[in-house]
Each structure stands twice: as structure tokens, then as C-alpha cells.
Amino acid sequence: MISLINVSKTLEGKQILKNINIDFNQGECNLIIGQSGSGKTVLMKTIVGLIKPDIGDVLFDGNAFNKMTAVKQIDVRKYMGMVFQGGALFDSMNVEENVMFPIRMFQRSSRAKMLNRVNFSLERVNLKGINKMMPSDLSGGMKKRVAIARAIAINPKYLFCDEPNSGLDPQTSILIDNLIYDITHEYNITTIINTHDMNSVVEIGENINYIHNGEIWWKGNNKNVLESDNKELNDFVFCSALTKKIKEKR
């Protein structure tokens, strides 16, 4: 579990996060949603330790990450898997080398053991046998799946996904959502997802946190996100023509 306790952050004289309190549950898909500029990117960076909060604590299994020594922070980072927007694969490395990269960084293993883990991770995302392909040879959906394989290669306790469906067609987005959901439950990971994708919200949003002007404005799940009477949340959820039609039929 990851918890934020009274977290606030000011950047360049503007308060971005205001007294944030959230519990991100282990074994669930925890979503952060909100408009551009609402603070969710800063919130994600604060959780993973790229930004230090001015006030408050970020707890990993009860331990304040922002108060740990650098050595202990590295010990926690060994169990963080990251799926970046766009995949962020290394263009000069083939698929095998990309997936092996975090294993080389955080673990001491023989090449044979590392390769076994790479093959396991690629097979888990249904990409068996593409080890020697280059990122430029992959479709957008394949790149995202390789990014997920790289994230789970270190057997993470915590998985962070930044707009994992960005730039993907609807069918591929559903595939990525289902993959993240299945991996989260299969390995009992604390998964945190930044997303604008309403399909993700409705399909895999087990713990949804809506951020508005740097504050947690609404908390719920995919069972009640379409039933809220919160005006700002509704303006966000039902902003498209499709979701407006869904609202009218409810």
C-alpha cells in the first residue's frame, strides 16, 4: 500500500498540491484522474520521489519515503515498475535489451537468469519471440506491451502508469487496460495510473481519485463514478458527446 498524508507542494510560487490524503490499495488499479493542469502529474512525481513534498509524507507500506536515507530510497525504487507515456523505449536497444535494462540496474544475476526473466515478462504480455526486434519495428500497442514487460521484469511491488493508453486506438486501449488489471491482481501489485481515458475509468477503476485545482475533489470507484452529484467531476466525466449521450440515457 502507498499512502499520502497531508501532502502539499508549491512550485514557482503556485501551490500545486493542497493537503492531499489518499490510500492506494495493494492488489487494485488505483486511478488518478483530472483535467490538464489539475496537479495529477506533480502528484505522480511526488509519489515516486522525483519531487519532495513541502509538507506531509508519502508512505510505502507505512514508511515515509521522503524521510528515508538515499540508500533506503534506492531499496524502495528496486520494486518500482514504471510505464511511461509513449512507452519511452530506448531506440538504440532491441526489445530484449530494453526489458533487461532495469534488471541490470537493480539486480545482480547471471545473464542466463536475466534472460529467463526477460522471456517470462515478454511471454506474459503475449510478445513471445520478439527479443531481437527494434522499437522502430513495433506498433504503438506492441511498444506499450514491451514497456509493461520492462516494468514487471523486476517483479515490482508498485507499478506506476502514466497515460498508458495515450495514442492508442480503442481496441488496443482495452487490451492494455485488461493487461494492467490482470497483472495487478495476479501479482498483488499496488498499481497507480494517471489517465484521461474514460474507458479505463469505467472498466478498471477500482479506486478512483479525482483531483481538481490541486485538491482531491472526489473519491470513489467505477461502480459509482457515473452516479456522482459532484459538479466538477460530472463536467470532467461527461464532457464528450458520447458520454453526454450516456448520461442522457441514464
C-alpha positions as CSV (number, residue, x, y, z in Angstrom):
1,M,0.0,0.0,0.0
2,I,1.0,3.6,-0.7
3,S,-0.5,6.4,1.4
4,L,-0.2,10.2,1.1
5,I,-0.7,12.1,4.4
6,N,-1.4,15.8,4.2
7,V,0.8,16.3,1.1
8,S,1.2,19.9,-0.2
9,K,3.6,21.2,-2.8
10,T,4.3,24.7,-4.2
11,L,6.3,25.3,-7.4
12,E,7.3,28.7,-8.8
13,G,5.2,30.4,-6.3
14,K,2.0,28.5,-7.1
15,Q,0.5,25.9,-4.8
16,I,0.0,22.8,-7.0
17,L,-1.0,20.2,-4.4
18,K,-3.1,21.1,-1.4
19,N,-3.4,18.8,1.6
20,I,-3.6,15.6,-0.3
21,N,-4.7,12.5,1.6
22,I,-5.0,9.2,-0.4
23,D,-4.6,5.5,0.2
24,F,-3.6,3.5,-2.9
25,N,-4.6,-0.1,-2.2
26,Q,-2.5,-3.1,-2.9
27,G,-3.8,-5.5,-5.5
28,E,-6.0,-2.9,-7.1
29,C,-6.0,-0.5,-10.0
30,N,-5.8,3.0,-8.4
31,L,-6.6,5.8,-10.8
32,I,-5.8,9.5,-10.6
33,I,-8.0,11.5,-13.0
34,G,-8.4,15.2,-13.6
35,Q,-8.1,17.9,-16.2
36,S,-4.8,19.0,-17.6
37,G,-3.2,21.4,-15.1
38,S,-5.1,20.0,-12.2
39,G,-1.9,18.7,-10.5
40,K,-2.0,15.0,-11.2
41,T,1.4,14.9,-12.9
42,V,3.0,16.6,-10.0
43,L,1.2,14.2,-7.7
44,M,2.6,11.2,-9.6
45,K,6.1,12.7,-9.5
46,T,5.8,13.3,-5.8
47,I,4.7,9.7,-5.2
48,V,7.7,8.2,-7.0
49,G,10.1,10.6,-5.3
50,L,11.0,12.9,-8.2
51,I,9.5,15.8,-6.3
52,K,9.8,16.2,-2.5
53,P,6.6,17.5,-0.8
54,D,6.8,20.8,1.2
55,I,4.5,19.3,3.8
56,G,3.3,15.8,4.5
57,D,4.5,12.3,3.9
58,V,4.5,9.7,1.2
59,L,4.3,6.3,2.8
60,F,5.4,3.0,1.2
61,D,4.0,0.2,3.4
62,G,4.0,2.6,6.3
63,N,7.5,4.1,5.8
64,A,7.9,7.7,4.8
65,F,9.8,7.7,1.5
66,N,10.6,11.4,1.7
67,K,12.3,10.9,5.1
68,M,14.4,7.9,4.1
69,T,18.1,8.0,3.5
70,A,19.3,7.8,-0.1
71,V,20.3,4.2,0.4
72,K,16.9,3.2,1.7
73,Q,15.2,5.1,-1.1
74,I,17.1,3.0,-3.6
75,D,15.9,-0.1,-1.8
76,V,12.3,1.0,-2.4
77,R,13.0,2.0,-6.0
78,K,14.1,-1.5,-6.8
79,Y,10.5,-2.5,-6.5
80,M,9.0,0.3,-8.6
81,G,7.9,-0.5,-12.1
82,M,7.3,2.4,-14.5
83,V,5.2,2.6,-17.7
84,F,5.8,6.0,-19.3
85,Q,3.5,7.8,-21.6
86,G,4.5,6.8,-25.1
87,G,6.4,3.7,-23.8
88,A,9.8,5.5,-23.6
89,L,11.7,2.6,-25.0
90,F,15.4,3.1,-25.9
91,D,15.5,3.4,-29.7
92,S,19.1,2.1,-29.8
93,M,18.3,-1.1,-27.9
94,N,16.3,-4.1,-29.1
95,V,13.3,-5.4,-27.2
96,E,15.4,-7.8,-25.2
97,E,17.9,-5.1,-24.1
98,N,15.1,-2.7,-23.2
99,V,13.4,-5.2,-21.0
100,M,16.7,-6.3,-19.4
101,F,17.7,-2.7,-18.6
102,P,16.0,-2.4,-15.2
103,I,17.2,-5.9,-14.2
104,R,20.8,-4.9,-14.9
105,M,20.3,-1.7,-12.9
106,F,18.8,-3.1,-9.8
107,Q,19.6,-6.8,-9.6
108,R,22.8,-8.9,-9.6
109,S,22.0,-12.0,-11.7
110,S,23.7,-14.1,-14.3
111,R,22.9,-13.3,-17.9
112,A,21.0,-16.6,-18.2
113,K,18.8,-15.7,-15.2
114,M,18.2,-12.2,-16.6
115,L,17.3,-13.6,-20.0
116,N,14.9,-16.1,-18.4
117,R,13.2,-13.1,-16.7
118,V,13.0,-11.1,-19.9
119,N,11.5,-14.1,-21.8
120,F,9.0,-14.6,-19.0
121,S,8.0,-10.9,-19.0
122,L,7.6,-10.8,-22.8
123,E,5.5,-14.0,-22.8
124,R,3.3,-12.6,-20.0
125,V,2.4,-9.7,-22.3
126,N,1.9,-12.0,-25.3
127,L,5.0,-10.9,-27.1
128,K,7.0,-14.2,-27.1
129,G,9.9,-14.3,-29.5
130,I,10.3,-10.7,-30.5
131,N,13.5,-10.2,-28.5
132,K,15.6,-9.0,-31.3
133,M,13.1,-6.6,-32.8
134,M,13.8,-2.9,-32.6
135,P,11.3,-0.4,-31.2
136,S,11.0,1.2,-34.6
137,D,9.6,-2.1,-35.9
138,L,6.8,-2.2,-33.3
139,S,3.3,-0.9,-33.5
140,G,2.1,1.5,-30.8
141,G,0.3,-1.3,-28.9
142,M,3.3,-3.5,-29.0
143,K,5.5,-0.7,-27.7
144,K,3.2,-0.3,-24.7
145,R,3.3,-4.0,-24.0
146,V,7.1,-4.0,-24.2
147,A,7.0,-1.1,-21.7
148,I,4.8,-3.2,-19.4
149,A,7.1,-6.2,-19.8
150,R,10.0,-3.9,-18.8
151,A,8.1,-2.6,-15.8
152,I,7.3,-6.1,-14.5
153,A,10.7,-7.6,-15.2
154,I,12.0,-6.6,-11.8
155,N,8.9,-8.2,-10.1
156,P,7.7,-4.9,-8.7
157,K,5.6,-4.3,-5.6
158,Y,4.5,-0.9,-7.0
159,L,3.5,-0.2,-10.7
160,F,3.2,3.4,-12.0
161,C,1.5,4.0,-15.3
162,D,1.4,7.5,-16.9
163,E,-1.4,7.7,-19.5
164,P,-0.8,4.1,-20.7
165,N,-3.4,4.4,-23.4
166,S,-2.2,7.6,-24.9
167,G,-2.1,7.5,-28.7
168,L,-3.7,4.0,-29.0
169,D,-6.9,3.0,-30.8
170,P,-9.9,2.0,-28.6
171,Q,-9.4,-1.8,-29.1
172,T,-5.7,-1.7,-28.2
173,S,-6.5,0.6,-25.2
174,I,-8.9,-2.1,-23.9
175,L,-6.2,-4.7,-24.4
176,I,-3.7,-2.6,-22.4
177,D,-6.3,-1.9,-19.6
178,N,-7.0,-5.6,-19.3
179,L,-3.3,-6.5,-19.2
180,I,-2.6,-4.0,-16.4
181,Y,-5.6,-5.2,-14.5
182,D,-4.7,-8.8,-14.8
183,I,-1.1,-8.2,-13.8
184,T,-2.1,-6.1,-10.8
185,H,-4.3,-8.9,-9.4
186,E,-2.1,-11.8,-10.4
187,Y,0.9,-10.4,-8.6
188,N,-0.9,-8.3,-5.9
189,I,0.8,-5.1,-7.0
190,T,-0.1,-1.6,-5.8
191,T,-0.9,0.0,-9.2
192,I,-1.3,3.7,-9.7
193,I,-2.5,5.0,-13.1
194,N,-2.7,8.6,-14.4
195,T,-5.3,8.7,-17.1
196,H,-7.8,10.8,-19.1
197,D,-9.3,7.6,-20.7
198,M,-12.9,7.2,-19.6
199,N,-12.9,3.6,-20.7
200,S,-10.1,2.9,-18.2
201,V,-12.1,4.8,-15.5
202,V,-15.2,2.7,-16.1
203,E,-13.6,-0.7,-16.8
204,I,-10.7,-0.9,-14.3
205,G,-11.1,2.0,-11.9
206,E,-11.3,0.1,-8.6
207,N,-10.1,3.1,-6.6
208,I,-10.6,6.5,-8.3
209,N,-9.3,9.8,-7.1
210,Y,-10.4,12.9,-8.9
211,I,-8.1,15.9,-8.5
212,H,-9.3,19.4,-9.1
213,N,-7.2,22.6,-8.6
214,G,-4.6,20.6,-6.6
215,E,-7.2,19.1,-4.2
216,I,-8.8,15.6,-4.0
217,W,-12.3,16.6,-5.0
218,W,-13.9,13.2,-5.2
219,K,-13.1,9.6,-4.3
220,G,-15.0,6.5,-5.5
221,N,-14.8,3.6,-7.9
222,N,-16.1,2.5,-11.3
223,K,-19.4,1.5,-9.7
224,N,-20.4,5.0,-8.7
225,V,-18.3,7.4,-10.8
226,L,-21.2,7.8,-13.2
227,E,-23.7,8.4,-10.4
228,S,-22.0,11.2,-8.6
229,D,-23.6,14.6,-8.0
230,N,-20.2,16.3,-7.9
231,K,-20.5,19.1,-10.5
232,E,-16.8,19.3,-11.3
233,L,-16.5,15.5,-11.6
234,N,-19.5,15.4,-13.9
235,D,-18.1,18.2,-16.1
236,F,-15.0,16.1,-16.5
237,V,-16.6,12.7,-17.0
238,F,-19.4,13.8,-19.3
239,C,-17.5,16.3,-21.4
240,S,-17.6,14.4,-24.7
241,A,-20.6,13.9,-27.0
242,L,-20.6,10.2,-26.3
243,T,-20.5,10.4,-22.6
244,K,-23.2,13.1,-22.7
245,K,-25.5,10.7,-24.6
246,I,-24.7,8.0,-21.9
247,K,-25.7,10.5,-19.2
248,E,-29.0,11.4,-21.0
249,K,-30.0,7.7,-21.2
250,R,-29.3,7.0,-17.5
